[in-house]
Amino acid sequence: MKLRSEIIHFIAEALAEQVVETGLIETDYSQEELIEKIQRVITEDLLVEDRLNDEVREILSKHSEQLDKSHANYSEMFRMVKNRLVRERGLIL
């Protein structure tokens, strides 16, 4: 995950404060509950990319022999496979 939990909490806290103060949302949640829900959504979203990266590494490791034989650039192949999976799954990273 690219962000530490403290940063995620700070972002969630600021966002919760802004959306309530500006009237963008009405909620029955307490401020802390809203912050926790926003943190959870941010964290889950960030984990999507982490899981995708793990999946790409696994795919490439299964084909490592072919990659070695073809002298393929690992970074380039990683990017290509990841982009393909993102497109196929309609992910937004």
Order of alpha helices (4+ residues) and beta strands (2+ residues): alpha-alpha-alpha-alpha
